[in-house]
Amino acid sequence: MEQVIDKALRGMVVLGVRNIHHWTDRTFSFQCDRPQTFRFRSGEFVMIGLLVDGKPLLRAYSICSPSWDEELEFYSIKVQDGPLTSRLQHLKEGETIVMRPKPVGTLVHDALVPGKRLFLFATGTGIAPFASIIRDPETYEKFDQVVLTHTCRDRDELAYGYDVIERIRTHEFLPEIVGDKLTHIATTTREESPAMGRMTDWIRDGRLGEAVGGGLDPATDRVMICGSMAMLQEHKEICEGLGFVEGSNADPGQFVFEKAFVD
């Protein structure tokens, strides 16, 4: 069995798990030590998972940590009958996961042409890559204004996003870098809250423009999108309808979305 496991781990690293936090009965996060040789760009994802019957069971997860952090943080939904998350959600302190150390993804600065405002549209656990981006000093070097929107069904599902914002506020050097450039808009679609509705409706009826000083404009604005497949498609259609051009690492544009996974 040891030989089988050794072969299964070829090309991967084993990471110890700590700081496990169950935010709701549907979401949780955890942290791992970052391997000293591991490098990534804020917003990228990696394949992580567990050894099951001596074989790696891996799924794509965005790295929530910024590229400068010494820890790797992941934020996950719980799927009770999911092949991986049905097991991953039961992780305990000191246990291990496996990771393929080859970060990739389109939710990175390199995939966007220069602009003045950066809009980060997220639903559910789609906020994960943006938790990385809003804590990266490069974000505030490139943009004068950063708008993070996070939409969930219920108020308690917004907790992780609020926690990341609080970590920025109390960090030793981020408040000086971020200043007043970051706007956080959290909305719900089912439970009553101070801000209700899908962000696509906010864009269409002008509420987003009123909140941030003007609607989406491809001449000045850049957009990143992460969430469910239906959410991605609807936001993409809105962006294209406004004249935004989709970008990639090879051919930067005015908006990008992550195709590797859905929340």
C-alpha positions in Angstrom: 0.0 0.0 0.0 2.9 2.4 0.8 4.3 1.9 -2.7 0.9 2.6 -4.2 0.5 5.8 -2.2 4.0 6.9 -3.1 3.3 6.5 -6.7 0.0 8.3 -6.3 1.7 11.3 -4.7 4.2 11.7 -7.5 4.2 15.4 -8.6 2.1 16.5 -5.6 2.8 17.9 -2.2 1.2 17.0 1.1 -0.1 19.9 3.2 -1.0 19.9 6.9 -4.4 21.4 7.7 -5.3 23.9 10.4 -7.6 26.8 11.3 -10.7 25.0 10.0 -13.8 27.2 10.2 -17.3 26.1 9.4 -19.0 29.3 8.4 -22.5 27.8 7.8 -23.9 24.3 7.3 -23.0 24.7 3.7 -19.5 26.4 3.7 -16.2 26.0 5.5 -12.6 27.2 5.1 -9.2 25.9 6.2 -5.5 26.9 6.0 -2.3 25.1 5.1 1.4 25.9 5.3 2.6 27.2 2.0 5.5 25.2 0.5 8.6 27.5 0.3 9.0 26.8 -3.4 5.4 27.3 -4.3 4.6 30.5 -6.3 1.3 31.7 -7.6 -0.5 34.8 -8.9 -3.3 36.2 -6.8 -6.6 34.9 -8.2 -5.2 31.5 -9.4 -6.4 28.1 -8.5 -4.8 24.7 -7.8 -6.0 21.1 -7.7 -6.3 19.9 -4.1 -7.9 16.8 -2.5 -7.4 13.7 -0.6 -6.1 10.2 -1.0 -9.0 7.8 -1.3 -8.2 4.1 -1.5 -4.6 5.0 -2.3 -5.6 7.3 -5.2 -5.7 11.1 -5.3 -9.2 12.6 -5.6 -8.7 16.2 -6.7 -10.8 19.2 -7.5 -10.0 22.8 -8.5 -9.9 25.3 -5.7 -9.1 29.0 -5.8 -6.4 30.1 -3.4 -8.0 32.7 -1.1 -4.6 33.9 0.2 -2.8 36.7 -1.6 0.4 35.8 -3.4 2.6 37.3 -0.6 1.0 35.2 2.2 2.9 32.4 3.9 -0.3 30.5 4.3 -2.6 28.9 1.7 -6.3 29.3 2.5 -9.2 27.6 0.7 -13.0 28.2 1.0 -15.3 25.4 0.1 -19.0 24.5 -0.3 -20.2 21.4 1.4 -21.8 18.9 -1.0 -23.1 16.0 1.1 -22.9 13.4 -1.7 -20.0 15.1 -3.5 -17.1 12.7 -4.1 -14.6 15.1 -2.5 -16.4 17.7 -0.4 -18.4 15.0 1.4 -15.0 13.9 2.8 -13.2 17.3 2.9 -15.7 18.9 5.1 -14.8 16.5 7.9 -11.1 17.5 8.0 -9.6 17.9 11.5 -6.7 20.0 12.7 -3.4 18.2 11.9 -4.8 16.1 9.1 -3.4 16.4 5.5 -4.6 17.2 2.0 -2.6 16.8 -1.2 -2.0 19.5 -3.8 -0.8 19.5 -7.4 1.5 22.6 -7.2 0.7 24.0 -10.7 -1.4 27.1 -10.3 -3.5 28.3 -13.2 -6.5 30.5 -13.9 -7.9 33.5 -15.8 -8.9 35.7 -12.8 -5.5 37.4 -12.7 -4.3 40.9 -13.5 -2.4 39.7 -16.5 -5.6 38.8 -18.3 -6.9 42.4 -18.2 -5.8 45.5 -20.1 -5.2 48.6 -17.9 -8.2 50.4 -16.5 -9.4 52.7 -13.7 -12.0 50.6 -11.9 -12.0 46.9 -11.2 -15.3 45.1 -10.6 -15.2 41.7 -8.9 -18.6 40.0 -9.2 -19.0 36.9 -7.0 -21.8 34.5 -5.8 -21.4 31.9 -3.1 -17.9 30.5 -2.8 -17.0 32.3 -6.0 -15.6 35.0 -3.7 -12.6 32.8 -3.0 -10.2 34.2 -5.8 -11.3 37.7 -5.0 -10.3 37.3 -1.3 -6.8 36.9 -2.8 -7.1 39.8 -5.3 -8.4 42.4 -2.8 -5.4 41.7 -0.5 -2.8 42.1 -3.2 -1.0 45.5 -3.3 -0.7 45.1 -7.1 -4.5 45.5 -7.3 -4.4 49.0 -5.9 -1.3 49.9 -8.0 -3.3 49.1 -11.1 -6.7 50.5 -10.2 -8.1 53.6 -8.6 -11.2 51.9 -7.4 -12.0 48.3 -6.6 -15.6 47.1 -6.2 -16.2 43.6 -4.7 -19.8 42.4 -4.9 -20.9 39.2 -3.1 -24.4 37.7 -3.6 -25.8 34.8 -1.6 -29.2 33.4 -0.7 -29.0 34.1 3.0 -27.2 36.6 5.2 -25.0 34.1 7.1 -23.5 33.0 3.8 -22.0 36.4 3.4 -19.9 36.0 6.6 -16.7 34.8 4.9 -16.6 37.9 2.7 -17.1 40.2 5.7 -14.3 38.4 7.6 -11.9 39.0 4.7 -12.8 42.7 4.7 -12.2 42.8 8.5 -8.8 41.1 8.0 -7.8 43.9 5.6 -9.0 46.6 8.1 -6.9 45.1 10.9 -3.8 44.1 8.9 -0.4 45.7 9.7 0.1 47.2 6.2 -2.9 46.7 4.0 -5.1 49.6 5.4 -2.5 52.1 4.2 -2.3 50.4 0.7 -6.1 49.9 0.3 -7.1 53.2 1.7 -10.6 54.1 0.5 -10.2 52.4 -2.8 -12.2 49.2 -1.9 -16.0 49.1 -1.9 -17.7 45.9 -0.6 -21.4 45.3 -1.6 -23.0 42.2 -0.1 -26.5 41.3 -1.2 -29.0 38.4 -0.6 -31.6 36.9 -2.9 -33.8 35.0 -0.4 -33.4 36.3 3.2 -34.2 39.9 3.9 -31.1 42.1 4.3 -30.1 45.7 3.9 -29.2 45.0 0.3 -31.4 42.6 -1.8 -31.2 41.2 -5.3 -28.9 39.7 -7.8 -26.1 41.9 -9.0 -27.2 41.4 -12.6 -30.4 43.2 -11.7 -28.4 45.9 -9.9 -26.4 46.5 -13.1 -29.5 46.6 -15.3 -31.6 48.9 -13.1 -28.8 51.3 -12.2 -28.4 50.5 -8.5 -24.8 49.5 -8.9 -24.0 52.7 -10.8 -25.6 54.7 -8.0 -23.6 52.9 -5.4 -20.2 53.3 -6.9 -20.4 56.6 -8.9 -21.3 55.4 -12.4 -22.3 52.3 -14.3 -20.1 49.8 -16.1 -18.1 51.4 -18.9 -15.6 49.4 -21.1 -13.5 52.5 -21.6 -12.5 52.7 -17.9 -13.7 49.5 -16.2 -12.4 46.0 -15.9 -14.5 43.0 -14.7 -13.8 39.6 -13.1 -16.6 37.1 -12.6 -16.8 34.0 -10.5 -19.8 31.9 -9.4 -22.4 29.5 -10.8 -22.5 28.6 -14.5 -25.8 30.5 -14.9 -24.4 33.5 -13.1 -21.3 33.5 -15.3 -23.3 33.4 -18.4 -25.6 36.2 -17.4 -22.8 38.5 -16.4 -20.9 37.6 -19.6 -24.0 38.6 -21.7 -24.3 41.9 -19.9 -20.6 42.7 -20.3 -20.6 41.8 -24.0 -23.8 43.8 -24.5 -22.1 46.8 -23.0 -19.1 46.4 -25.4 -16.6 44.6 -23.1 -14.2 42.2 -24.8 -13.3 39.0 -23.0 -9.7 38.5 -22.1 -7.3 35.7 -21.3 -3.7 35.3 -20.2 -2.6 35.1 -23.8 -4.8 37.9 -25.0 -5.8 40.4 -22.3 -9.2 42.1 -22.5 -11.8 44.0 -20.5 -13.5 41.2 -18.6 -12.6 37.6 -17.6 -14.4 34.8 -15.8 -13.3 31.5 -14.3 -14.3 28.5 -16.4 -12.7 25.8 -14.3 -15.3 25.4 -11.6 -18.7 26.6 -10.4 -20.0 27.2 -6.9 
